[in-house]
Structures are given as C-alpha cells and as structure tokens.
C-alpha cells in the first residue's frame, strides 16, 4: 500500500490494486490514512525531530524507506 500511495507500484500491480480498491472500503480507508501520514511527514523540519533518540529516528526512517519483504 505505501508503494501504491506514493505512486511507486509497477503498472501490473497498480492495476490490480485499483480493481481491489473499488470493492474494498477498508483498503480505501487505509490508503487515505497512509496518504495523510505521508503528507504530514513531509511537513516535518529538522527541529521537529531534533530531540528524538538517534537510534529510534534511524529505525523509523529505515522502515519508511524499505519496501516490505514478503
């Protein structure tokens, strides 16, 4: 879902996900939430996270950046 929301999902997967979204209100709601979180994260500045433990910050960024392994 994060890849779809960020428009990074390859075309065959995106088309299948589009079809799934048509009939799945839960996934539509989750996608809307993901897009909201991504939009808010884009508003953060360095001062907003300056007090966060460096390990926690690096782990959080790694989770956001890495595609999920299945």
Biopython code that builds the backbone (N, CA, C, O; Angstrom):
import numpy as np
from Bio.PDB.StructureBuilder import StructureBuilder

atoms = [
    (1, "UNK", "N", (0.811, -1.197, 0.000)),
    (1, "UNK", "CA", (0.000, 0.000, 0.000)),
    (1, "UNK", "C", (0.858, 1.266, 0.000)),
    (1, "UNK", "O", (0.536, 2.212, -0.719)),
    (2, "UNK", "N", (1.940, 1.314, 0.784)),
    (2, "UNK", "CA", (2.759, 2.528, 0.719)),
    (2, "UNK", "C", (3.313, 2.792, -0.679)),
    (2, "UNK", "O", (3.384, 3.944, -1.108)),
    (3, "UNK", "N", (3.702, 1.749, -1.385)),
    (3, "UNK", "CA", (4.217, 1.939, -2.741)),
    (3, "UNK", "C", (3.125, 2.460, -3.671)),
    (3, "UNK", "O", (3.385, 3.311, -4.521)),
    (4, "UNK", "N", (1.918, 1.956, -3.513)),
    (4, "UNK", "CA", (0.793, 2.425, -4.326)),
    (4, "UNK", "C", (0.506, 3.887, -4.002)),
    (4, "UNK", "O", (0.343, 4.710, -4.903)),
    (5, "UNK", "N", (0.444, 4.205, -2.711)),
    (5, "UNK", "CA", (0.148, 5.575, -2.295)),
    (5, "UNK", "C", (1.182, 6.574, -2.752)),
    (5, "UNK", "O", (0.867, 7.737, -3.003)),
    (6, "UNK", "N", (2.417, 6.122, -2.860)),
    (6, "UNK", "CA", (3.499, 7.009, -3.310)),
    (6, "UNK", "C", (3.702, 6.919, -4.819)),
    (6, "UNK", "O", (4.651, 7.497, -5.349)),
    (7, "UNK", "N", (2.835, 6.211, -5.506)),
    (7, "UNK", "CA", (2.870, 6.030, -6.959)),
    (7, "UNK", "C", (4.179, 5.358, -7.400)),
    (7, "UNK", "O", (4.747, 5.725, -8.429)),
    (8, "UNK", "N", (4.654, 4.382, -6.626)),
    (8, "UNK", "CA", (5.856, 3.631, -6.965)),
    (8, "UNK", "C", (5.558, 2.170, -7.267)),
    (8, "UNK", "O", (6.482, 1.385, -7.479)),
    (9, "UNK", "N", (4.291, 1.795, -7.290)),
    (9, "UNK", "CA", (3.943, 0.405, -7.569)),
    (9, "UNK", "C", (3.963, 0.191, -9.083)),
    (9, "UNK", "O", (3.326, 0.946, -9.817)),
    (10, "UNK", "N", (4.689, -0.831, -9.562)),
    (10, "UNK", "CA", (4.722, -1.084, -11.009)),
    (10, "UNK", "C", (3.319, -1.268, -11.585)),
    (10, "UNK", "O", (2.403, -1.703, -10.886)),
    (11, "UNK", "N", (3.164, -0.942, -12.834)),
    (11, "UNK", "CA", (1.859, -0.911, -13.504)),
    (11, "UNK", "C", (0.987, -2.150, -13.298)),
    (11, "UNK", "O", (-0.179, -1.986, -12.939)),
    (12, "UNK", "N", (1.477, -3.383, -13.501)),
    (12, "UNK", "CA", (0.564, -4.529, -13.311)),
    (12, "UNK", "C", (-0.011, -4.595, -11.896)),
    (12, "UNK", "O", (-1.197, -4.872, -11.718)),
    (13, "UNK", "N", (0.816, -4.344, -10.906)),
    (13, "UNK", "CA", (0.343, -4.365, -9.527)),
    (13, "UNK", "C", (-0.605, -3.220, -9.228)),
    (13, "UNK", "O", (-1.576, -3.380, -8.489)),
    (14, "UNK", "N", (-0.317, -2.067, -9.805)),
    (14, "UNK", "CA", (-1.175, -0.902, -9.581)),
    (14, "UNK", "C", (-2.565, -1.133, -10.163)),
    (14, "UNK", "O", (-3.565, -0.762, -9.550)),
    (15, "UNK", "N", (-2.632, -1.741, -11.336)),
    (15, "UNK", "CA", (-3.941, -2.011, -11.939)),
    (15, "UNK", "C", (-4.740, -2.988, -11.095)),
    (15, "UNK", "O", (-5.941, -2.803, -10.895)),
    (16, "UNK", "N", (-4.084, -4.020, -10.604)),
    (16, "UNK", "CA", (-4.761, -4.974, -9.728)),
    (16, "UNK", "C", (-5.219, -4.326, -8.432)),
    (16, "UNK", "O", (-6.303, -4.618, -7.928)),
    (17, "UNK", "N", (-4.389, -3.449, -7.903)),
    (17, "UNK", "CA", (-4.752, -2.768, -6.660)),
    (17, "UNK", "C", (-5.905, -1.796, -6.897)),
    (17, "UNK", "O", (-6.790, -1.659, -6.052)),
    (18, "UNK", "N", (-5.894, -1.128, -8.036)),
    (18, "UNK", "CA", (-7.023, -0.249, -8.391)),
    (18, "UNK", "C", (-8.330, -1.039, -8.368)),
    (18, "UNK", "O", (-9.331, -0.586, -7.813)),
    (19, "UNK", "N", (-8.309, -2.217, -8.975)),
    (19, "UNK", "CA", (-9.509, -3.046, -9.012)),
    (19, "UNK", "C", (-9.914, -3.471, -7.612)),
    (19, "UNK", "O", (-11.099, -3.471, -7.279)),
    (20, "UNK", "N", (-8.949, -3.829, -6.801)),
    (20, "UNK", "CA", (-9.243, -4.233, -5.418)),
    (20, "UNK", "C", (-9.870, -3.078, -4.637)),
    (20, "UNK", "O", (-10.828, -3.273, -3.889)),
    (21, "UNK", "N", (-9.322, -1.877, -4.817)),
    (21, "UNK", "CA", (-9.834, -0.715, -4.083)),
    (21, "UNK", "C", (-11.301, -0.433, -4.386)),
    (21, "UNK", "O", (-12.039, 0.038, -3.520)),
    (22, "UNK", "N", (-11.720, -0.721, -5.608)),
    (22, "UNK", "CA", (-13.114, -0.475, -5.981)),
    (22, "UNK", "C", (-14.087, -1.204, -5.049)),
    (22, "UNK", "O", (-15.157, -0.680, -4.739)),
    (23, "UNK", "N", (-13.725, -2.394, -4.608)),
    (23, "UNK", "CA", (-14.638, -3.176, -3.785)),
    (23, "UNK", "C", (-14.239, -3.320, -2.334)),
    (23, "UNK", "O", (-14.856, -4.098, -1.605)),
    (24, "UNK", "N", (-13.225, -2.592, -1.892)),
    (24, "UNK", "CA", (-12.742, -2.776, -0.520)),
    (24, "UNK", "C", (-12.681, -1.442, 0.231)),
    (24, "UNK", "O", (-11.694, -0.713, 0.136)),
    (25, "UNK", "N", (-13.743, -1.132, 0.977)),
    (25, "UNK", "CA", (-13.733, 0.135, 1.716)),
    (25, "UNK", "C", (-12.635, 0.197, 2.779)),
    (25, "UNK", "O", (-12.140, 1.279, 3.094)),
    (26, "UNK", "N", (-12.256, -0.945, 3.328)),
    (26, "UNK", "CA", (-11.194, -0.950, 4.335)),
    (26, "UNK", "C", (-9.861, -0.510, 3.754)),
    (26, "UNK", "O", (-9.131, 0.262, 4.375)),
    (27, "UNK", "N", (-9.544, -1.003, 2.560)),
    (27, "UNK", "CA", (-8.288, -0.612, 1.913)),
    (27, "UNK", "C", (-8.339, 0.836, 1.439)),
    (27, "UNK", "O", (-7.323, 1.532, 1.468)),
    (28, "UNK", "N", (-9.506, 1.296, 1.004)),
    (28, "UNK", "CA", (-9.616, 2.712, 0.613)),
    (28, "UNK", "C", (-9.368, 3.605, 1.830)),
    (28, "UNK", "O", (-8.703, 4.635, 1.721)),
    (29, "UNK", "N", (-9.897, 3.215, 2.975)),
    (29, "UNK", "CA", (-9.692, 3.999, 4.196)),
    (29, "UNK", "C", (-8.223, 3.951, 4.625)),
    (29, "UNK", "O", (-7.657, 4.967, 5.029)),
    (30, "UNK", "N", (-7.610, 2.770, 4.537)),
    (30, "UNK", "CA", (-6.202, 2.640, 4.913)),
    (30, "UNK", "C", (-5.321, 3.463, 3.985)),
    (30, "UNK", "O", (-4.362, 4.086, 4.440)),
    (31, "UNK", "N", (-5.627, 3.475, 2.701)),
    (31, "UNK", "CA", (-4.859, 4.265, 1.745)),
    (31, "UNK", "C", (-4.994, 5.762, 2.038)),
    (31, "UNK", "O", (-4.014, 6.503, 1.964)),
    (32, "UNK", "N", (-6.194, 6.197, 2.366)),
    (32, "UNK", "CA", (-6.400, 7.607, 2.711)),
    (32, "UNK", "C", (-5.587, 7.973, 3.952)),
    (32, "UNK", "O", (-4.997, 9.052, 4.014)),
    (33, "UNK", "N", (-5.556, 7.080, 4.933)),
    (33, "UNK", "CA", (-4.776, 7.324, 6.145)),
    (33, "UNK", "C", (-3.286, 7.383, 5.813)),
    (33, "UNK", "O", (-2.576, 8.273, 6.283)),
    (34, "UNK", "N", (-2.812, 6.433, 4.998)),
    (34, "UNK", "CA", (-1.404, 6.424, 4.606)),
    (34, "UNK", "C", (-1.023, 7.726, 3.913)),
    (34, "UNK", "O", (0.028, 8.300, 4.195)),
    (35, "UNK", "N", (-1.874, 8.188, 3.010)),
    (35, "UNK", "CA", (-1.578, 9.437, 2.294)),
    (35, "UNK", "C", (-1.560, 10.625, 3.249)),
    (35, "UNK", "O", (-0.762, 11.546, 3.073)),
    (36, "UNK", "N", (-2.421, 10.617, 4.248)),
    (36, "UNK", "CA", (-2.417, 11.692, 5.246)),
    (36, "UNK", "C", (-1.121, 11.690, 6.046)),
    (36, "UNK", "O", (-0.515, 12.741, 6.254)),
    (37, "UNK", "N", (-0.699, 10.517, 6.493)),
    (37, "UNK", "CA", (0.540, 10.401, 7.272)),
    (37, "UNK", "C", (1.733, 10.845, 6.432)),
    (37, "UNK", "O", (2.589, 11.591, 6.908)),
    (38, "UNK", "N", (1.789, 10.385, 5.181)),
    (38, "UNK", "CA", (2.897, 10.770, 4.310)),
    (38, "UNK", "C", (2.920, 12.281, 4.086)),
    (38, "UNK", "O", (3.990, 12.889, 4.056)),
    (39, "UNK", "N", (1.757, 12.877, 3.931)),
    (39, "UNK", "CA", (1.687, 14.324, 3.741)),
    (39, "UNK", "C", (2.153, 15.088, 4.964)),
    (39, "UNK", "O", (2.863, 16.087, 4.851)),
    (40, "UNK", "N", (1.750, 14.611, 6.138)),
    (40, "UNK", "CA", (2.173, 15.270, 7.372)),
    (40, "UNK", "C", (3.668, 15.100, 7.607)),
    (40, "UNK", "O", (4.338, 16.030, 8.058)),
    (41, "UNK", "N", (4.192, 13.918, 7.305)),
    (41, "UNK", "CA", (5.634, 13.682, 7.484)),
    (41, "UNK", "C", (6.444, 14.626, 6.610)),
    (41, "UNK", "O", (7.545, 15.034, 6.982)),
    (42, "UNK", "N", (5.903, 14.973, 5.457)),
    (42, "UNK", "CA", (6.591, 15.894, 4.566)),
    (42, "UNK", "C", (6.670, 17.311, 5.104)),
    (42, "UNK", "O", (7.440, 18.127, 4.598)),
    (43, "UNK", "N", (5.880, 17.608, 6.124)),
    (43, "UNK", "CA", (5.887, 18.945, 6.721)),
    (43, "UNK", "C", (6.885, 19.077, 7.867)),
    (43, "UNK", "O", (7.132, 20.181, 8.352)),
    (44, "UNK", "N", (7.462, 17.948, 8.303)),
    (44, "UNK", "CA", (8.408, 17.990, 9.413)),
    (44, "UNK", "C", (9.684, 18.722, 9.009)),
    (44, "UNK", "O", (10.121, 18.657, 7.860)),
    (45, "UNK", "N", (10.262, 19.410, 9.967)),
    (45, "UNK", "CA", (11.572, 20.034, 9.772)),
    (45, "UNK", "C", (12.533, 19.431, 10.795)),
    (45, "UNK", "O", (12.105, 18.757, 11.732)),
    (46, "UNK", "N", (13.809, 19.670, 10.617)),
    (46, "UNK", "CA", (14.820, 19.071, 11.486)),
    (46, "UNK", "C", (14.555, 19.364, 12.961)),
    (46, "UNK", "O", (14.750, 18.489, 13.804)),
    (47, "UNK", "N", (14.120, 20.563, 13.282)),
    (47, "UNK", "CA", (13.871, 20.918, 14.684)),
    (47, "UNK", "C", (12.754, 20.068, 15.297)),
    (47, "UNK", "O", (12.741, 19.846, 16.507)),
    (48, "UNK", "N", (11.814, 19.591, 14.467)),
    (48, "UNK", "CA", (10.716, 18.766, 14.975)),
    (48, "UNK", "C", (11.203, 17.427, 15.506)),
    (48, "UNK", "O", (10.586, 16.861, 16.407)),
    (49, "UNK", "N", (12.280, 16.921, 14.972)),
    (49, "UNK", "CA", (12.765, 15.605, 15.377)),
    (49, "UNK", "C", (14.140, 15.659, 16.049)),
    (49, "UNK", "O", (14.757, 14.620, 16.280)),
    (50, "UNK", "N", (14.612, 16.846, 16.359)),
    (50, "UNK", "CA", (15.942, 17.004, 16.947)),
    (50, "UNK", "C", (16.075, 16.280, 18.280)),
    (50, "UNK", "O", (17.159, 15.799, 18.610)),
    (51, "UNK", "N", (14.991, 16.193, 19.056)),
    (51, "UNK", "CA", (15.055, 15.565, 20.369)),
    (51, "UNK", "C", (14.809, 14.070, 20.357)),
    (51, "UNK", "O", (14.867, 13.427, 21.406)),
    (52, "UNK", "N", (14.535, 13.503, 19.192)),
    (52, "UNK", "CA", (14.272, 12.070, 19.101)),
    (52, "UNK", "C", (15.591, 11.313, 19.180)),
    (52, "UNK", "O", (16.578, 11.704, 18.556)),
    (53, "UNK", "N", (15.602, 10.233, 19.947)),
    (53, "UNK", "CA", (16.788, 9.398, 20.067)),
    (53, "UNK", "C", (17.275, 9.009, 18.665)),
    (53, "UNK", "O", (16.473, 8.567, 17.842)),
    (54, "UNK", "N", (18.573, 9.166, 18.379)),
    (54, "UNK", "CA", (19.087, 8.871, 17.040)),
    (54, "UNK", "C", (18.775, 7.447, 16.564)),
    (54, "UNK", "O", (18.476, 7.239, 15.388)),
    (55, "UNK", "N", (18.843, 6.471, 17.468)),
    (55, "UNK", "CA", (18.545, 5.088, 17.077)),
    (55, "UNK", "C", (17.090, 4.966, 16.628)),
    (55, "UNK", "O", (16.804, 4.356, 15.598)),
    (56, "UNK", "N", (16.184, 5.543, 17.394)),
    (56, "UNK", "CA", (14.758, 5.490, 17.052)),
    (56, "UNK", "C", (14.508, 6.192, 15.723)),
    (56, "UNK", "O", (13.770, 5.686, 14.877)),
    (57, "UNK", "N", (15.119, 7.352, 15.540)),
    (57, "UNK", "CA", (14.946, 8.097, 14.308)),
    (57, "UNK", "C", (15.438, 7.289, 13.107)),
    (57, "UNK", "O", (14.750, 7.216, 12.088)),
    (58, "UNK", "N", (16.624, 6.683, 13.219)),
    (58, "UNK", "CA", (17.184, 5.896, 12.113)),
    (58, "UNK", "C", (16.328, 4.672, 11.812)),
    (58, "UNK", "O", (16.119, 4.342, 10.645)),
    (59, "UNK", "N", (15.834, 4.001, 12.833)),
    (59, "UNK", "CA", (14.968, 2.828, 12.623)),
    (59, "UNK", "C", (13.665, 3.247, 11.944)),
    (59, "UNK", "O", (13.190, 2.566, 11.036)),
    (60, "UNK", "N", (13.096, 4.351, 12.378)),
    (60, "UNK", "CA", (11.855, 4.848, 11.785)),
    (60, "UNK", "C", (12.065, 5.167, 10.302)),
    (60, "UNK", "O", (11.260, 4.778, 9.457)),
    (61, "UNK", "N", (13.144, 5.870, 9.999)),
    (61, "UNK", "CA", (13.433, 6.215, 8.611)),
    (61, "UNK", "C", (13.697, 4.970, 7.770)),
    (61, "UNK", "O", (13.307, 4.917, 6.604)),
    (62, "UNK", "N", (14.353, 3.974, 8.350)),
    (62, "UNK", "CA", (14.617, 2.739, 7.619)),
    (62, "UNK", "C", (13.322, 2.012, 7.288)),
    (62, "UNK", "O", (13.173, 1.466, 6.195)),
    (63, "UNK", "N", (12.388, 2.006, 8.230)),
    (63, "UNK", "CA", (11.103, 1.354, 7.982)),
    (63, "UNK", "C", (10.340, 2.082, 6.882)),
    (63, "UNK", "O", (9.720, 1.439, 6.035)),
    (64, "UNK", "N", (10.374, 3.387, 6.882)),
    (64, "UNK", "CA", (9.671, 4.155, 5.844)),
    (64, "UNK", "C", (10.301, 3.962, 4.476)),
    (64, "UNK", "O", (9.598, 3.936, 3.466)),
    (65, "UNK", "N", (11.612, 3.827, 4.435)),
    (65, "UNK", "CA", (12.315, 3.771, 3.157)),
    (65, "UNK", "C", (12.346, 2.375, 2.542)),
    (65, "UNK", "O", (12.428, 2.239, 1.321)),
    (66, "UNK", "N", (12.281, 1.343, 3.370)),
    (66, "UNK", "CA", (12.447, -0.023, 2.862)),
    (66, "UNK", "C", (11.128, -0.620, 2.397)),
    (66, "UNK", "O", (10.113, -0.508, 3.086)),
    (67, "UNK", "N", (11.141, -1.258, 1.222)),
    (67, "UNK", "CA", (9.933, -1.972, 0.807)),
    (67, "UNK", "C", (9.716, -3.186, 1.692)),
    (67, "UNK", "O", (10.673, -3.775, 2.196)),
    (68, "UNK", "N", (8.478, -3.554, 1.876)),
    (68, "UNK", "CA", (8.181, -4.721, 2.712)),
    (68, "UNK", "C", (8.630, -5.993, 2.030)),
    (68, "UNK", "O", (8.481, -6.146, 0.817)),
    (69, "UNK", "N", (9.174, -6.897, 2.804)),
    (69, "UNK", "CA", (9.571, -8.210, 2.311)),
    (69, "UNK", "C", (8.465, -9.191, 2.630)),
    (69, "UNK", "O", (7.981, -9.236, 3.761)),
    (70, "UNK", "N", (8.061, -9.973, 1.655)),
    (70, "UNK", "CA", (7.003, -10.965, 1.881)),
    (70, "UNK", "C", (7.576, -12.342, 1.778)),
    (70, "UNK", "O", (6.852, -13.325, 1.935)),
]
sb = StructureBuilder()
sb.init_structure("model")
sb.init_model(0)
sb.init_chain("A")
sb.init_seg("    ")
for serial, (resi, resn, name, xyz) in enumerate(atoms, 1):
    if name == "N":
        sb.init_residue(resn, " ", resi, " ")
    sb.init_atom(name, np.array(xyz, "f"), 0.0, 1.0, " ", f" {name:<3s}", serial, name[0])
structure = sb.get_structure()
